[in-house]
């Protein structure tokens, strides 16, 4: 079975599960519309959640609506909290919920999401440290989406957002390159010759590489408040046009600063090294010294 067929079947199963959840909730919707909130809650308690997360959230949404209508706000907040943990990006639409319901969701999101953001980042960083880069990329992308959708206080996560974005770039850069397209089959009369394969060498280092643009990113706010200095070093590969085509961290400046530094170094510009008057690729070591 091809991957396309598997993906199509998975999508059909998800759609079928969502449709089934909608059909199952039809009695609950009718009871809610008739203001039979206690009966709607009893019906929900007898329903079996399916495997589809959207169906579970939809059931909990009706549970919240009924609890708020009955004035049971503490229980409603507990259900909202479970929704936020299951889907940190979920917010009821104005067409689906009254203002007081949306206000209850906003209050719980402000209370719960900061811990969710830190947990998402920690899980993504753990995957990155294990070199599980696809998992790390997905985790950092979700972390950034949640930070960008915080109702309030998103600015408080500026440093964490910058760090997640930096590790996201590093994770994407660490993915293996796609295999080259296979060559067409050789003619039957052709003779196959096995050529030796040699690894690409790092360009040599020359002393006549001159920086034209070598701006350093500012220190994150949490580091700028400290005293002392931060030191580190990176190495950049420079092509014959003076563009940076590779970066390597030789000595860490700080775990918060390293991803920002490597990203900024990719935009540096140099007067290329010259051998016998001709521009040539080279490497350059850059020492970093930062004082808050």
C-alpha positions in Angstrom: 0.0 0.0 0.0 1.5 3.3 -1.0 1.9 6.3 1.3 -0.6 8.3 -0.6 -3.2 5.5 -0.2 -2.5 5.2 3.5 -2.8 9.0 3.9 -6.1 9.0 2.1 -7.5 6.2 4.2 -6.3 7.9 7.4 -8.1 11.1 6.4 -11.3 9.2 5.6 -11.2 7.5 8.9 -10.8 10.9 10.7 -13.7 12.4 8.8 -15.8 9.3 9.5 -14.9 9.5 13.3 -15.8 13.3 13.4 -19.1 12.6 11.6 -19.9 9.8 14.0 -19.2 12.1 17.0 -21.5 14.7 15.5 -24.3 12.1 15.1 -23.7 10.9 18.7 -24.0 14.4 20.0 -27.3 15.1 18.2 -29.5 14.2 21.3 -27.2 16.4 23.5 -27.6 19.3 21.2 -31.3 19.0 21.2 -31.4 18.8 25.0 -29.2 21.8 25.3 -31.3 23.8 22.9 -34.4 22.9 25.0 -32.6 24.1 28.2 -32.5 20.5 29.6 -29.0 21.0 30.9 -29.0 18.3 33.6 -30.4 15.7 31.1 -27.8 16.8 28.5 -25.0 16.2 31.1 -26.4 12.8 32.0 -26.5 11.9 28.3 -22.9 13.1 27.9 -21.8 11.0 30.9 -23.2 7.9 29.1 -21.4 8.6 25.8 -18.2 6.8 25.1 -15.4 9.1 23.8 -14.0 8.0 20.4 -10.4 8.0 19.3 -10.9 11.3 17.4 -9.6 14.2 19.6 -12.0 16.6 17.8 -14.9 14.5 18.9 -13.7 14.5 22.5 -13.3 18.3 22.5 -16.7 18.7 21.1 -18.2 16.6 23.8 -16.4 18.6 26.5 -17.5 21.9 24.8 -21.2 20.9 25.3 -20.3 19.8 28.9 -18.9 23.3 29.5 -22.0 25.0 28.0 -24.3 23.0 30.3 -22.2 23.5 33.4 -22.0 27.3 32.9 -25.8 27.5 32.2 -26.3 25.7 35.5 -24.0 28.1 37.3 -21.4 25.4 38.1 -18.4 27.5 37.1 -15.8 25.6 39.1 -16.6 22.3 37.3 -16.8 24.2 34.0 -13.3 25.5 34.6 -12.0 22.0 35.2 -13.4 20.8 31.9 -12.1 23.8 30.1 -8.6 23.1 31.5 -8.8 19.5 30.1 -9.7 21.0 26.7 -6.8 23.4 26.8 -4.3 20.6 27.6 -5.7 18.4 24.8 -5.8 21.3 22.3 -3.9 24.4 23.4 -5.0 26.2 20.2 -8.7 25.7 20.7 -10.9 28.7 21.3 -14.7 28.7 20.9 -15.9 30.8 18.0 -18.3 33.7 18.7 -21.0 31.8 16.7 -20.6 28.8 18.9 -20.5 30.3 22.4 -21.9 33.2 24.4 -19.6 36.0 25.6 -19.5 34.6 29.2 -18.4 31.2 27.8 -15.7 32.8 25.8 -14.6 34.8 28.8 -14.4 31.6 30.9 -12.2 30.0 28.2 -9.9 33.1 28.1 -9.5 33.1 31.9 -8.5 29.4 32.0 -6.2 29.8 29.0 -4.3 32.7 30.7 -3.9 30.5 33.8 -3.0 27.2 32.1 -1.2 28.0 28.8 2.1 29.3 30.3 2.8 25.9 31.9 1.7 24.2 28.6 4.1 26.3 26.6 7.0 25.4 28.9 6.1 21.7 28.7 5.9 21.8 24.9 9.3 23.4 24.7 10.9 21.0 27.2 9.5 18.0 25.2 10.8 19.5 21.9 14.2 20.2 23.4 14.4 16.7 24.7 13.7 15.3 21.3 16.3 17.7 19.8 18.9 16.4 22.3 18.1 12.9 21.3 18.6 13.9 17.7 15.0 13.0 16.9 14.8 16.0 14.7 11.4 15.4 13.0 9.8 15.1 16.4 11.7 18.2 17.7 10.7 20.3 14.7 7.0 19.4 15.2 7.3 20.3 18.9 9.0 23.6 18.3 6.5 24.5 15.7 3.7 23.8 18.1 5.4 25.8 20.8 5.6 28.8 18.6 2.0 28.5 17.5 0.8 28.4 21.1 3.0 31.4 22.1 1.7 33.4 19.1 -1.9 32.5 20.2 -1.7 33.5 23.8 -4.6 35.8 24.8 -2.3 37.9 27.0 1.2 37.8 28.2 2.8 36.6 25.0 5.5 39.2 25.4 6.6 37.4 28.6 7.7 34.5 26.4 9.9 36.6 24.0 13.1 34.8 25.1 11.5 31.4 24.9 10.1 32.1 21.5 13.5 33.3 20.2 15.1 30.1 21.6 12.4 27.8 20.2 12.7 29.5 16.8 16.5 29.1 16.9 16.3 25.4 17.7 13.7 25.0 15.0 16.1 26.4 12.5 18.9 24.1 13.8 16.6 21.1 13.7 15.6 21.8 10.1 19.2 22.2 9.1 20.0 18.9 10.8 17.6 16.9 8.7 19.4 14.6 6.2 19.4 16.0 2.7 17.0 14.3 0.3 18.6 11.6 -1.8 19.6 12.7 -5.3 17.4 11.6 -8.1 18.3 8.2 -9.5 20.1 8.2 -12.8 18.4 6.6 -15.7 19.4 3.0 -16.4 22.4 2.7 -18.5 22.2 1.2 -22.0 22.8 -2.5 -22.2 26.1 -2.0 -24.0 27.5 0.6 -21.6 30.2 -0.5 -19.2 29.7 0.6 -15.5 32.8 2.1 -14.0 32.9 2.5 -10.2 34.4 5.9 -9.3 35.9 6.5 -5.9 33.8 8.8 -3.7 35.7 11.4 -1.6 34.1 13.6 1.2 34.0 17.3 0.6 36.9 19.0 2.4 36.4 22.1 4.6 37.8 25.1 2.8 41.2 26.2 4.0 41.6 29.1 6.4 43.2 32.3 5.1 44.3 35.4 6.9 43.2 37.9 4.2 39.4 37.4 4.8 37.9 40.8 5.6 34.5 41.3 7.2 32.1 43.6 5.4 29.1 42.8 7.6 29.5 40.8 10.8 26.7 42.1 13.1 26.0 40.2 16.3 22.4 39.8 17.6 21.6 41.6 20.9 21.6 39.6 24.1 18.2 38.3 25.3 16.7 40.4 28.0 17.2 37.8 30.7 21.0 37.8 29.9 21.4 41.5 29.5 20.4 42.0 33.2 23.4 40.0 34.4 27.0 41.1 35.0 30.2 39.8 33.7 30.8 38.7 30.1 29.9 35.9 27.7 32.6 34.3 25.5 32.4 31.8 22.7 33.5 31.1 19.1 32.1 30.0 15.8 33.5 29.1 12.5 32.0 30.2 9.2 32.6 28.8 5.6 32.8 31.6 3.0 32.5 31.1 -0.7 34.3 32.9 -3.4 31.6 35.6 -3.5 32.1 36.4 0.2 28.8 34.8 1.3 28.5 32.5 4.4 27.6 29.0 3.3 28.2 27.1 6.5 28.4 27.8 10.3 29.7 25.7 13.2 29.6 26.4 16.9 33.1 25.9 18.3 32.5 27.2 21.8 29.1 27.9 23.3 28.4 31.5 24.3 25.1 30.6 26.1 22.4 28.2 25.4 19.9 31.1 24.9 22.3 32.9 22.6 23.8 30.2 20.4 20.9 29.6 18.0 20.5 33.4 17.5 24.2 33.7 16.8 24.3 30.9 14.2 21.2 32.3 12.5 22.7 35.8 12.3 26.1 34.4 11.0 24.3 33.0 7.9 23.7 36.7 6.8 27.3 37.9 7.4 29.2 39.2 4.3 33.0 39.1 3.7 35.6 40.2 1.2 36.6 36.8 0.0 40.1 35.4 0.4 42.4 35.6 -2.6 45.0 33.2 -3.8 47.2 34.6 -6.6 44.7 37.4 -6.9 41.7 35.1 -7.5 38.8 34.9 -5.0 38.7 31.5 -3.3 36.5 29.7 -0.6 37.8 29.9 2.9 36.9 29.4 6.6 37.1 32.0 9.3 37.1 31.6 13.1 35.1 34.4 14.9 35.7 35.0 18.6 32.6 36.3 20.4 32.9 38.5 23.5 29.7 40.0 24.9 29.4 42.4 27.9 25.8 43.2 29.1 
